[in-house]
Amino acid sequence: MIHSPLLPHLAGYINDRWISADAGKRQDVVNPATGEKLADVPVMGAAETRRAIASAKRALATPADAATRRRWLTAIRDALLEQQQEIGRILCLEHGKPWKEAQGEVQYAASFFDYYAPLAETATAPETLPGKVKDCIWTLYKRPVGVVGLITPWNFPIAMIAKKIAPALAAGCPSLIKPAPDTPLTMIALFQIMADRLDLPKGMVNLVMGDAAQIGGELMHSPDVAMVSFTGSTAVGRLLMQQASPRVKRLGLELGGNAPFIVLDDADLDAAADGLMINKFRGAGQTCVCANRVYVQRGVYDAFAQKLVERVSKLKVGDGMKDGTDIGPLINANGYAKVKGHLADALDKGATLLTGKQPDALNAGDGLFFTPAVIGNVDDTMQCCQEETFGPLIPLISFTDDDEVIRRANDTEFGLAAYVFGKDRARSHRIIAQLHFGHCAYNTGTGPAAIAPFGGMLSSGLGREGGREGLMEYIEVQTVPDGSH
Ligand code: NAP
């Protein structure tokens, strides 16, 4: 069991009070590295969600001024950094990612509060347009959209909520948050921090966990919820879009990806291999932005494959809490089965295993630890190219020229992230300009940052998180032409 000063309550949070599920039902949270039960948490449903929405609606009636909102964000940033070790420990235990990565994720989360704190004042101030048009002075008021529902996945238990709650608070939107059932403890710790450190009005932040369909259903159907921001699978994103239509509810959707990683024949192959290692193995490959298909130009294919295999075969898989671990376990049995299935499918269809274990050798004795694999001789029809693998499997695909790789990289309904490595900037940027991915990194495997808008094109989502654009998602611009001058 987990013991933490940040977890005195294993409960939801509604109207400034820690609460259990009405029916008393609870479910276990398990450490994926050891299988040990860490805690149990309430399984809430529609009734608790309705109460949380009502409490958030009351908070909307007493808006805080911009300076106060800025102070909240600064206080959360400071608390996250002060409590980094402990939040990172909770995160590491429930998610399984390596200690250093977990600590890095807390810092990354803090960077969103840091970035949005000043914008709570500057970007929400009324803006008067220059001159007179139609004999009026025109002023734009930045109003909070209203009560927002925030739904997060398990793969970044603190970062995914930071990207939503920081701009929501900056804009003045009360929220109801639903974490993923695999990783609710980090979220509870964040709520403990907010309850301890902030003078938030009652109902400004609410935490409801449990039955996703019931909680989601209430959020989508309630006339009192103005917007839902969701990060997760495209399948659930599609359902939310359908549920949003009767009320034309505003949606933010950060959905799945199928990222191409392109290595051109003029690339620095060591830099590309290093960039891919960081990009692919963060969170054991369970990230929406990580490379899913690695396209390598024919002339450098063998050299790149060799450099990659050298690096991947040295990775140490183990408990994230232990020193020296590079890759932790996968989150659960379903996640493990998917990665193993993709590996088996590719090998059945003619791919070759360059490093890693044959699917038969990935037996029950491995628990949720998946030996990182690189496969060659891959073609686009294999499952690992068609779907997001969400695990430590790298498929290498060779290509001949730029037009071919643009066509193949774009041959997906997803449009979240892509990567291009090549020394000729003009050539690489010609390729980037033709790729339909919201995040297109050049000579780096880096993912998003707080200062920049991030989001998907096509079936990877709607809207942006991070940057000024990420704040505007939570703001309605009200235009007031004033003819009284
Ligand atoms: P998921 O199954 O869609 O779940 C995400 C969240 O949605 C969970 O809290 C889940 O709760 C909840 N949910 C499920 N059904 C719902 C419903 N009907 N109404 C409301 N909420 C519902 O996704 P996941 O497997 O946890 O996460 C992995 C996916 O997220 C991948 O596809 C990945 O690419 C994507 N992702 C995208 C980004 C991005 O920035 N674009 C970032 C991270 C992850 P339950 O688990 O209780 O069902």
Boltz pocket constraint, residues with backbone or C-beta under 6 A from the ligand:
constraints:
  - pocket:
      binder: B
      contacts: [[A, 151], [A, 152], [A, 153], [A, 154], [A, 155], [A, 160], [A, 178], [A, 179], [A, 180], [A, 181], [A, 210], [A, 211], [A, 212], [A, 213], [A, 215], [A, 216], [A, 217], [A, 231], [A, 232], [A, 233], [A, 234], [A, 236], [A, 237], [A, 239], [A, 253], [A, 254], [A, 255], [A, 256], [A, 257], [A, 287], [A, 288], [A, 289], [A, 388], [A, 416], [A, 456], [A, 460], [A, 461]]
      max_distance: 6.0
